Amino acid sequence: MGITSALVLLAVIWWMTFLIVLPFRVQTQGDLGKVVPGTHAGAPEVHNLKKKAIITTAISLVLWIIICAIILSEIISISDIDYFNRG
């Protein structure tokens, strides 16, 4: 695995993790009872993006290290996944 593919793998893992972590502990305007006129009651009021980005980075780095170790040690290879003998 090259440097570019490792960075792309990290980016994909980071964004997937971020999209999973994003809705946790969001307080909406409807939850707080302060709906601004012209906005939806489900619009976030407290979102904690910086904290979620830090948590996402920590989780994704751990996952990235595990996945890179599996790829580099060849525990699972393409031939293990190739069920239809196309590779």
N, CA, C and O atoms as CSV, one atom per row, in Angstrom:
chain,resi,resn,atom,element,x,y,z
A,1,MET,N,N,0.848,-1.169,0.000
A,1,MET,CA,C,0.000,0.000,0.000
A,1,MET,C,C,0.891,1.228,0.000
A,1,MET,O,O,1.798,1.350,0.823
A,2,GLY,N,N,0.628,2.129,-0.920
A,2,GLY,CA,C,1.410,3.340,-1.034
A,2,GLY,C,C,0.919,4.438,-0.102
A,2,GLY,O,O,-0.093,4.285,0.582
A,3,ILE,N,N,1.648,5.541,-0.086
A,3,ILE,CA,C,1.297,6.659,0.783
A,3,ILE,C,C,-0.036,7.271,0.360
A,3,ILE,O,O,-0.869,7.605,1.203
A,4,THR,N,N,-0.227,7.412,-0.924
A,4,THR,CA,C,-1.469,8.016,-1.416
A,4,THR,C,C,-2.678,7.168,-1.052
A,4,THR,O,O,-3.694,7.691,-0.593
A,5,SER,N,N,-2.573,5.873,-1.254
A,5,SER,CA,C,-3.714,5.011,-0.922
A,5,SER,C,C,-3.955,4.966,0.588
A,5,SER,O,O,-5.099,4.825,1.022
A,6,ALA,N,N,-2.908,5.082,1.383
A,6,ALA,CA,C,-3.078,5.122,2.842
A,6,ALA,C,C,-3.787,6.403,3.264
A,6,ALA,O,O,-4.638,6.374,4.153
A,7,LEU,N,N,-3.447,7.522,2.636
A,7,LEU,CA,C,-4.106,8.786,2.961
A,7,LEU,C,C,-5.564,8.801,2.496
A,7,LEU,O,O,-6.433,9.341,3.180
A,8,VAL,N,N,-5.821,8.213,1.347
A,8,VAL,CA,C,-7.207,8.124,0.864
A,8,VAL,C,C,-8.019,7.234,1.797
A,8,VAL,O,O,-9.167,7.549,2.110
A,9,LEU,N,N,-7.439,6.141,2.236
A,9,LEU,CA,C,-8.117,5.256,3.186
A,9,LEU,C,C,-8.424,5.996,4.479
A,9,LEU,O,O,-9.515,5.851,5.031
A,10,LEU,N,N,-7.473,6.789,4.970
A,10,LEU,CA,C,-7.699,7.565,6.189
A,10,LEU,C,C,-8.816,8.583,5.981
A,10,LEU,O,O,-9.658,8.760,6.861
A,11,ALA,N,N,-8.836,9.251,4.834
A,11,ALA,CA,C,-9.880,10.241,4.559
A,11,ALA,C,C,-11.261,9.592,4.501
A,11,ALA,O,O,-12.228,10.137,5.033
A,12,VAL,N,N,-11.351,8.442,3.863
A,12,VAL,CA,C,-12.645,7.751,3.760
A,12,VAL,C,C,-13.113,7.302,5.141
A,12,VAL,O,O,-14.285,7.464,5.482
A,13,ILE,N,N,-12.210,6.743,5.930
A,13,ILE,CA,C,-12.571,6.299,7.279
A,13,ILE,C,C,-12.973,7.494,8.135
A,13,ILE,O,O,-13.938,7.413,8.895
A,14,TRP,N,N,-12.233,8.619,8.017
A,14,TRP,CA,C,-12.536,9.800,8.822
A,14,TRP,C,C,-13.923,10.334,8.496
A,14,TRP,O,O,-14.697,10.624,9.409
A,15,TRP,N,N,-14.256,10.471,7.209
A,15,TRP,CA,C,-15.559,11.022,6.833
A,15,TRP,C,C,-16.691,10.074,7.202
A,15,TRP,O,O,-17.748,10.529,7.639
A,16,MET,N,N,-16.500,8.783,7.040
A,16,MET,CA,C,-17.553,7.839,7.418
A,16,MET,C,C,-17.792,7.885,8.926
A,16,MET,O,O,-18.936,7.853,9.379
A,17,THR,N,N,-16.706,7.959,9.701
A,17,THR,CA,C,-16.827,8.053,11.151
A,17,THR,C,C,-17.480,9.371,11.552
A,17,THR,O,O,-18.316,9.402,12.455
A,18,PHE,N,N,-17.101,10.457,10.884
A,18,PHE,CA,C,-17.667,11.768,11.193
A,18,PHE,C,C,-19.169,11.793,10.943
A,18,PHE,O,O,-19.921,12.355,11.740
A,19,LEU,N,N,-19.609,11.192,9.848
A,19,LEU,CA,C,-21.035,11.155,9.555
A,19,LEU,C,C,-21.807,10.278,10.546
A,19,LEU,O,O,-23.006,10.475,10.743
A,20,ILE,N,N,-21.131,9.322,11.161
A,20,ILE,CA,C,-21.769,8.506,12.196
A,20,ILE,C,C,-21.825,9.261,13.514
A,20,ILE,O,O,-22.833,9.193,14.217
A,21,VAL,N,N,-20.756,9.985,13.867
A,21,VAL,CA,C,-20.663,10.695,15.142
A,21,VAL,C,C,-21.487,11.985,15.134
A,21,VAL,O,O,-21.929,12.433,16.191
A,22,LEU,N,N,-21.697,12.577,13.986
A,22,LEU,CA,C,-22.333,13.893,13.868
A,22,LEU,C,C,-23.689,14.029,14.563
A,22,LEU,O,O,-23.906,15.042,15.227
A,23,PRO,N,N,-24.602,13.084,14.454
A,23,PRO,CA,C,-25.910,13.304,15.093
A,23,PRO,C,C,-25.952,13.048,16.602
A,23,PRO,O,O,-26.990,13.291,17.217
A,24,PHE,N,N,-24.882,12.573,17.218
A,24,PHE,CA,C,-24.896,12.283,18.652
A,24,PHE,C,C,-24.943,13.564,19.470
A,24,PHE,O,O,-24.209,14.510,19.187
A,25,ARG,N,N,-25.803,13.597,20.481
A,25,ARG,CA,C,-25.919,14.671,21.462
A,25,ARG,C,C,-26.158,16.045,20.841
A,25,ARG,O,O,-25.631,17.045,21.329
A,26,VAL,N,N,-26.932,16.102,19.791
A,26,VAL,CA,C,-27.302,17.375,19.181
A,26,VAL,C,C,-28.532,17.903,19.899
A,26,VAL,O,O,-29.499,17.172,20.114
A,27,GLN,N,N,-28.490,19.168,20.264
A,27,GLN,CA,C,-29.650,19.811,20.871
A,27,GLN,C,C,-30.259,20.751,19.835
A,27,GLN,O,O,-29.614,21.695,19.379
A,28,THR,N,N,-31.488,20.482,19.480
A,28,THR,CA,C,-32.143,21.278,18.450
A,28,THR,C,C,-32.864,22.468,19.078
A,28,THR,O,O,-33.024,22.551,20.296
A,29,GLN,N,N,-33.292,23.384,18.217
A,29,GLN,CA,C,-34.043,24.536,18.698
A,29,GLN,C,C,-35.359,24.097,19.332
A,29,GLN,O,O,-35.818,24.697,20.304
A,30,GLY,N,N,-35.959,23.055,18.781
A,30,GLY,CA,C,-37.204,22.524,19.346
A,30,GLY,C,C,-36.989,21.911,20.719
A,30,GLY,O,O,-37.850,22.033,21.590
A,31,ASP,N,N,-35.846,21.247,20.928
A,31,ASP,CA,C,-35.539,20.667,22.234
A,31,ASP,C,C,-35.371,21.748,23.296
A,31,ASP,O,O,-35.803,21.578,24.436
A,32,LEU,N,N,-34.748,22.850,22.921
A,32,LEU,CA,C,-34.481,23.924,23.876
A,32,LEU,C,C,-35.658,24.885,24.018
A,32,LEU,O,O,-35.683,25.704,24.936
A,33,GLY,N,N,-36.629,24.789,23.116
A,33,GLY,CA,C,-37.808,25.643,23.185
A,33,GLY,C,C,-37.568,27.064,22.692
A,33,GLY,O,O,-38.344,27.965,23.008
A,34,LYS,N,N,-36.510,27.274,21.925
A,34,LYS,CA,C,-36.191,28.606,21.396
A,34,LYS,C,C,-36.112,28.528,19.876
A,34,LYS,O,O,-35.018,28.548,19.312
A,35,VAL,N,N,-37.239,28.441,19.220
A,35,VAL,CA,C,-37.270,28.338,17.761
A,35,VAL,C,C,-37.234,29.745,17.172
A,35,VAL,O,O,-38.111,30.565,17.441
A,36,VAL,N,N,-36.213,30.010,16.371
A,36,VAL,CA,C,-36.078,31.295,15.702
A,36,VAL,C,C,-37.072,31.342,14.544
A,36,VAL,O,O,-37.148,30.395,13.761
A,37,PRO,N,N,-37.831,32.425,14.426
A,37,PRO,CA,C,-38.796,32.518,13.319
A,37,PRO,C,C,-38.098,32.385,11.963
A,37,PRO,O,O,-37.062,33.003,11.717
A,38,GLY,N,N,-38.680,31.577,11.106
A,38,GLY,CA,C,-38.126,31.351,9.776
A,38,GLY,C,C,-37.205,30.146,9.699
A,38,GLY,O,O,-36.717,29.824,8.616
A,39,THR,N,N,-36.949,29.467,10.813
A,39,THR,CA,C,-36.099,28.277,10.810
A,39,THR,C,C,-36.919,27.074,11.256
A,39,THR,O,O,-37.991,27.218,11.843
A,40,HIS,N,N,-36.405,25.906,10.975
A,40,HIS,CA,C,-37.066,24.652,11.338
A,40,HIS,C,C,-36.775,24.354,12.805
A,40,HIS,O,O,-35.706,24.691,13.315
A,41,ALA,N,N,-37.725,23.724,13.475
A,41,ALA,CA,C,-37.533,23.380,14.888
A,41,ALA,C,C,-36.431,22.345,15.069
A,41,ALA,O,O,-35.874,22.222,16.159
A,42,GLY,N,N,-36.110,21.597,14.010
A,42,GLY,CA,C,-35.067,20.581,14.089
A,42,GLY,C,C,-33.676,21.120,13.797
A,42,GLY,O,O,-32.714,20.353,13.757
A,43,ALA,N,N,-33.552,22.437,13.591
A,43,ALA,CA,C,-32.241,23.025,13.328
A,43,ALA,C,C,-31.388,22.954,14.589
A,43,ALA,O,O,-31.871,23.258,15.680
A,44,PRO,N,N,-30.116,22.551,14.449
A,44,PRO,CA,C,-29.282,22.402,15.645
A,44,PRO,C,C,-28.950,23.742,16.294
A,44,PRO,O,O,-28.632,24.720,15.618
A,45,GLU,N,N,-29.032,23.758,17.609
A,45,GLU,CA,C,-28.655,24.936,18.391
A,45,GLU,C,C,-27.281,24.718,19.015
A,45,GLU,O,O,-26.428,25.605,18.976
A,46,VAL,N,N,-27.070,23.532,19.592
A,46,VAL,CA,C,-25.787,23.160,20.189
A,46,VAL,C,C,-25.302,21.922,19.451
A,46,VAL,O,O,-25.932,20.867,19.531
A,47,HIS,N,N,-24.183,22.040,18.727
A,47,HIS,CA,C,-23.734,20.913,17.911
A,47,HIS,C,C,-22.362,20.378,18.303
A,47,HIS,O,O,-22.059,19.232,17.969
A,48,ASN,N,N,-21.521,21.133,18.986
A,48,ASN,CA,C,-20.205,20.677,19.476
A,48,ASN,C,C,-19.338,20.090,18.357
A,48,ASN,O,O,-18.814,18.986,18.503
A,49,LEU,N,N,-19.184,20.803,17.257
A,49,LEU,CA,C,-18.443,20.279,16.109
A,49,LEU,C,C,-16.970,20.037,16.407
A,49,LEU,O,O,-16.408,19.044,15.944
A,50,LYS,N,N,-16.337,20.915,17.166
A,50,LYS,CA,C,-14.912,20.750,17.463
A,50,LYS,C,C,-14.673,19.469,18.268
A,50,LYS,O,O,-13.754,18.706,17.971
A,51,LYS,N,N,-15.492,19.245,19.269
A,51,LYS,CA,C,-15.364,18.035,20.091
A,51,LYS,C,C,-15.624,16.787,19.254
A,51,LYS,O,O,-14.940,15.775,19.411
A,52,LYS,N,N,-16.616,16.861,18.361
A,52,LYS,CA,C,-16.926,15.715,17.517
A,52,LYS,C,C,-15.816,15.451,16.509
A,52,LYS,O,O,-15.547,14.296,16.178
A,53,ALA,N,N,-15.170,16.498,16.017
A,53,ALA,CA,C,-14.048,16.318,15.086
A,53,ALA,C,C,-12.867,15.661,15.783
A,53,ALA,O,O,-12.181,14.828,15.190
A,54,ILE,N,N,-12.624,16.030,17.038
A,54,ILE,CA,C,-11.526,15.413,17.797
A,54,ILE,C,C,-11.827,13.943,18.082
A,54,ILE,O,O,-10.954,13.087,17.941
A,55,ILE,N,N,-13.056,13.656,18.480
A,55,ILE,CA,C,-13.447,12.267,18.735
A,55,ILE,C,C,-13.367,11.451,17.452
A,55,ILE,O,O,-12.900,10.312,17.465
A,56,THR,N,N,-13.821,12.031,16.348
A,56,THR,CA,C,-13.767,11.362,15.046
A,56,THR,C,C,-12.335,11.055,14.646
A,56,THR,O,O,-12.049,9.967,14.145
A,57,THR,N,N,-11.434,12.002,14.863
A,57,THR,CA,C,-10.028,11.790,14.526
A,57,THR,C,C,-9.425,10.657,15.339
A,57,THR,O,O,-8.690,9.828,14.801
A,58,ALA,N,N,-9.728,10.613,16.624
A,58,ALA,CA,C,-9.192,9.544,17.475
A,58,ALA,C,C,-9.712,8.175,17.046
A,58,ALA,O,O,-8.943,7.222,16.924
A,59,ILE,N,N,-11.006,8.084,16.821
A,59,ILE,CA,C,-11.597,6.804,16.413
A,59,ILE,C,C,-11.080,6.368,15.051
A,59,ILE,O,O,-10.748,5.200,14.849
A,60,SER,N,N,-11.014,7.319,14.114
A,60,SER,CA,C,-10.592,6.953,12.758
A,60,SER,C,C,-9.119,6.571,12.699
A,60,SER,O,O,-8.741,5.711,11.905
A,61,LEU,N,N,-8.286,7.192,13.520
A,61,LEU,CA,C,-6.873,6.789,13.538
A,61,LEU,C,C,-6.701,5.365,14.056
A,61,LEU,O,O,-5.888,4.601,13.536
A,62,VAL,N,N,-7.469,5.015,15.080
A,62,VAL,CA,C,-7.400,3.631,15.599
A,62,VAL,C,C,-7.869,2.641,14.533
A,62,VAL,O,O,-7.224,1.620,14.298
A,63,LEU,N,N,-9.004,2.953,13.888
A,63,LEU,CA,C,-9.498,2.073,12.831
A,63,LEU,C,C,-8.526,1.986,11.661
A,63,LEU,O,O,-8.318,0.911,11.098
A,64,TRP,N,N,-7.927,3.129,11.295
A,64,TRP,CA,C,-6.975,3.175,10.186
A,64,TRP,C,C,-5.737,2.314,10.484
A,64,TRP,O,O,-5.255,1.598,9.606
A,65,ILE,N,N,-5.233,2.383,11.699
A,65,ILE,CA,C,-4.069,1.573,12.068
A,65,ILE,C,C,-4.403,0.089,11.993
A,65,ILE,O,O,-3.599,-0.705,11.504
A,66,ILE,N,N,-5.581,-0.289,12.473
A,66,ILE,CA,C,-5.986,-1.695,12.418
A,66,ILE,C,C,-6.132,-2.169,10.976
A,66,ILE,O,O,-5.649,-3.244,10.619
A,67,ILE,N,N,-6.801,-1.364,10.148
A,67,ILE,CA,C,-7.012,-1.752,8.753
A,67,ILE,C,C,-5.699,-1.786,7.983
A,67,ILE,O,O,-5.484,-2.687,7.172
A,68,CYS,N,N,-4.814,-0.813,8.225
A,68,CYS,CA,C,-3.502,-0.822,7.561
A,68,CYS,C,C,-2.677,-2.030,7.974
A,68,CYS,O,O,-1.974,-2.617,7.152
A,69,ALA,N,N,-2.760,-2.402,9.247
A,69,ALA,CA,C,-2.028,-3.585,9.705
A,69,ALA,C,C,-2.543,-4.843,9.020
A,69,ALA,O,O,-1.755,-5.714,8.652
A,70,ILE,N,N,-3.845,-4.946,8.847
A,70,ILE,CA,C,-4.429,-6.102,8.152
A,70,ILE,C,C,-3.989,-6.128,6.698
A,70,ILE,O,O,-3.639,-7.183,6.170
A,71,ILE,N,N,-4.006,-4.962,6.046
A,71,ILE,CA,C,-3.623,-4.901,4.633
A,71,ILE,C,C,-2.144,-5.207,4.452
A,71,ILE,O,O,-1.781,-5.992,3.576
A,72,LEU,N,N,-1.284,-4.602,5.264
A,72,LEU,CA,C,0.156,-4.777,5.088
A,72,LEU,C,C,0.645,-6.158,5.498
A,72,LEU,O,O,1.603,-6.670,4.918
A,73,SER,N,N,0.001,-6.769,6.490
A,73,SER,CA,C,0.416,-8.110,6.902
A,73,SER,C,C,-0.187,-9.189,6.007
A,73,SER,O,O,0.177,-10.360,6.114
A,74,GLU,N,N,-1.104,-8.801,5.130
A,74,GLU,CA,C,-1.779,-9.698,4.191
A,74,GLU,C,C,-2.532,-10.830,4.887
A,74,GLU,O,O,-2.585,-11.954,4.389
A,75,ILE,N,N,-3.114,-10.515,6.046
A,75,ILE,CA,C,-3.969,-11.485,6.726
A,75,ILE,C,C,-5.178,-11.782,5.845
A,75,ILE,O,O,-5.600,-12.930,5.704
A,76,ILE,N,N,-5.728,-10.712,5.253
A,76,ILE,CA,C,-6.810,-10.852,4.288
A,76,ILE,C,C,-6.294,-10.295,2.969
A,76,ILE,O,O,-5.856,-9.146,2.907
A,77,SER,N,N,-6.344,-11.093,1.930
A,77,SER,CA,C,-5.859,-10.639,0.625
A,77,SER,C,C,-7.019,-10.587,-0.361
A,77,SER,O,O,-8.140,-10.983,-0.041
A,78,ILE,N,N,-6.735,-10.095,-1.558
A,78,ILE,CA,C,-7.766,-10.005,-2.590
A,78,ILE,C,C,-8.284,-11.394,-2.969
A,78,ILE,O,O,-9.472,-11.559,-3.244
A,79,SER,N,N,-7.405,-12.381,-2.984
A,79,SER,CA,C,-7.843,-13.733,-3.351
A,79,SER,C,C,-8.794,-14.323,-2.306
A,79,SER,O,O,-9.591,-15.202,-2.632
A,80,ASP,N,N,-8.721,-13.852,-1.053
A,80,ASP,CA,C,-9.668,-14.318,-0.037
A,80,ASP,C,C,-11.066,-13.759,-0.281
A,80,ASP,O,O,-12.059,-14.387,0.086
A,81,ILE,N,N,-11.146,-12.593,-0.893
A,81,ILE,CA,C,-12.419,-11.929,-1.123
A,81,ILE,C,C,-12.995,-12.258,-2.496
A,81,ILE,O,O,-14.193,-12.084,-2.715
A,82,ASP,N,N,-12.174,-12.725,-3.412
A,82,ASP,CA,C,-12.576,-12.985,-4.800
A,82,ASP,C,C,-13.350,-14.305,-4.875
A,82,ASP,O,O,-12.770,-15.370,-5.087
A,83,TYR,N,N,-14.665,-14.211,-4.698
A,83,TYR,CA,C,-15.498,-15.414,-4.680
A,83,TYR,C,C,-15.827,-15.934,-6.076
A,83,TYR,O,O,-16.150,-17.111,-6.236
A,84,PHE,N,N,-15.751,-15.080,-7.077
A,84,PHE,CA,C,-16.148,-15.470,-8.427
A,84,PHE,C,C,-14.938,-15.682,-9.342
A,84,PHE,O,O,-15.107,-15.771,-10.558
A,85,ASN,N,N,-13.745,-15.764,-8.798
A,85,ASN,CA,C,-12.507,-15.997,-9.533
A,85,ASN,C,C,-12.311,-15.019,-10.698
A,85,ASN,O,O,-11.985,-15.425,-11.814
A,86,ARG,N,N,-12.510,-13.748,-10.425
A,86,ARG,CA,C,-12.329,-12.721,-11.444
A,86,ARG,C,C,-10.973,-12.045,-11.337
A,86,ARG,O,O,-10.576,-11.326,-12.254
A,87,GLY,N,N,-10.257,-12.252,-10.254
A,87,GLY,CA,C,-9.002,-11.530,-10.033
A,87,GLY,C,C,-7.775,-12.240,-10.429
A,87,GLY,O,O,-6.676,-11.706,-10.278
